[in-house]
Amino acid sequence: MSKHRPPYPIEYYQALRKEANFGCAKCGVPIVTIHHIEGYEGEHHLRELIMLCKEHHSQADQGLITKEELYVLKTNPFNEASVKHKLQVSPAKDIVVHIGGNTFVETPVPLQLHGEPIISVRREGSEVLFSLTLYGKDGDTRVKMVDNVWEADASLVDVRYSEDTGNADVWLSIKLEDSEPYIEVRVIDGELHLKGRFYLRGNLLDVRDDGSFVLNQQMYFRGITAIKCGVGIAI
Ligand SMILES: [Zn+2]
């Protein structure tokens, strides 16, 4: 795990997102990692960083995508002219997030545990950007996504993404390898539907399909609607 790496400056995310037009430079999938084309040598240099999905990052690490091709993709990304994959909401509409049976309208942090945002959502133009922190049961394992970009080693995370699945326009599943915590995001009619299991300090928060939040297997709450709050649910 790359926990000793310094985090990327936030302006690197913005620059790389703009350069790759909100997706993997190779395939356009919007949940990405940052790959060092020349390998990580203790520093981050924007000129050799590229946004790739987990699968293409792994292929690049194995040398299945050459450095030459990566530099070509950096200047001619898959999403060059337009975004093909659509983790998007209409810029004219409010961002609506459903978590279990609770609804959050234009609420940047729908879920916060012990003072720490677990799920944040914002948009840049029509693109939806998630930030997310997942802890393991032991409280140690921690993976973090900032604006759809994984900060940690993507090998710890099982990320699946598809479009036009069942009744959803977009289906996104993120799971810690060999562990329970997960989050699922569906975009249905331009609104986001989230569920998952989250740990923090040994507490389990289970967001179920039936619309209930269950903390440590005891009923917690449901049926909350928050409109333009900074934080939706704080536990
Ligand atoms: Zn890709």
Residues whose N, C-alpha, C, O or C-beta is under 5 A from the ligand:
A	BS01	ZN	C24 K26 C27 G28 C53 H56
